[in-house]
Amino acid sequence: NKFEAYELLLEGILSLFSSNLSIKASKESGITSLDQEEFLFSYLVQTLQSKNKASEYYEHTTEKYPDVPFYHFYHAIFLHQICKSRELAEREFKESLRLLPENPTFLGSYAVSHP
């Protein structure tokens, strides 16, 4: 159906626009959440399939906003899953846990990735 095809196309365009705005807002403000970073991680890694853009985003946010645990956590996930760098990932996991020690998502992901 033509209408459904247009609807899917519009959803895709809006999703890309929203994702780019979220990245820009997060990089400029330092305001984020676990859910937002999960969304951005999926966008950067799965949709864009851009290791370089993802790396730039995580390096920028962890340097500019060192006290935001969600940036460190998803930087760790990126380093571990995409870059296959267990040592660098461990540093970021530990920093996220230092900043937010009781977070069950952080604890579980660290335990699974560093048995």
FIRO-296014 format. One line per field, with one value per residue (C-alpha): residue in one letter; x, y, z. Coordinates in steps of 0.25 Angstrom, whole numbers. Layout:
N
rest: [A;...]
xx: [X;...]
yy: [Y;...]
zz: [Z;...]
% end
This chain:
115
rest: [N;K;F;E;A;Y;E;L;L;L;E;G;I;L;S;L;F;S;S;N;L;S;I;K;A;S;K;E;S;G;I;T;S;L;D;Q;E;E;F;L;F;S;Y;L;V;Q;T;L;Q;S;K;N;K;A;S;E;Y;Y;E;H;T;T;E;K;Y;P;D;V;P;F;Y;H;F;Y;H;A;I;F;L;H;Q;I;C;K;S;R;E;L;A;E;R;E;F;K;E;S;L;R;L;L;P;E;N;P;T;F;L;G;S;Y;A;V;S;H;P]
xx: [0;5;1;8;21;20;18;30;39;34;37;51;54;48;56;69;66;63;75;84;77;79;94;96;88;95;109;106;98;104;89;86;80;82;71;75;89;84;76;88;97;88;87;102;106;94;88;100;109;120;131;138;126;122;137;137;124;128;142;136;125;134;145;135;126;134;124;113;113;104;114;125;116;112;127;130;120;125;140;136;126;130;145;148;157;154;165;160;146;149;154;141;132;140;138;123;122;130;120;108;112;98;93;89;91;105;108;102;109;122;121;117;128;139;137]
yy: [0;14;20;10;12;27;26;17;26;38;30;27;42;46;36;41;55;52;44;55;65;56;55;70;73;63;67;82;81;69;65;51;38;23;22;33;28;14;20;28;16;8;19;21;7;0;10;18;7;18;13;27;35;27;28;43;44;36;42;56;54;46;57;69;63;54;53;48;33;29;34;26;13;14;17;4;-3;3;-1;-15;-19;-11;-8;-21;-14;-20;-12;1;-3;-7;7;13;2;5;20;19;10;20;31;22;10;4;4;-10;-8;-4;-15;-26;-21;-20;-34;-40;-34;-36;-50]
zz: [0;-4;9;18;9;11;26;27;19;28;41;36;32;46;53;46;49;63;65;60;68;81;78;76;89;97;92;95;108;115;119;116;122;121;111;102;102;98;87;82;83;74;65;63;63;56;47;43;44;47;57;55;58;70;75;73;80;92;93;93;103;113;112;113;123;132;143;135;137;125;115;122;122;107;104;111;103;90;93;98;87;75;77;84;94;108;115;110;113;127;130;125;133;145;144;141;154;162;158;160;168;171;156;153;138;140;150;141;128;135;141;128;120;130;136]
% end
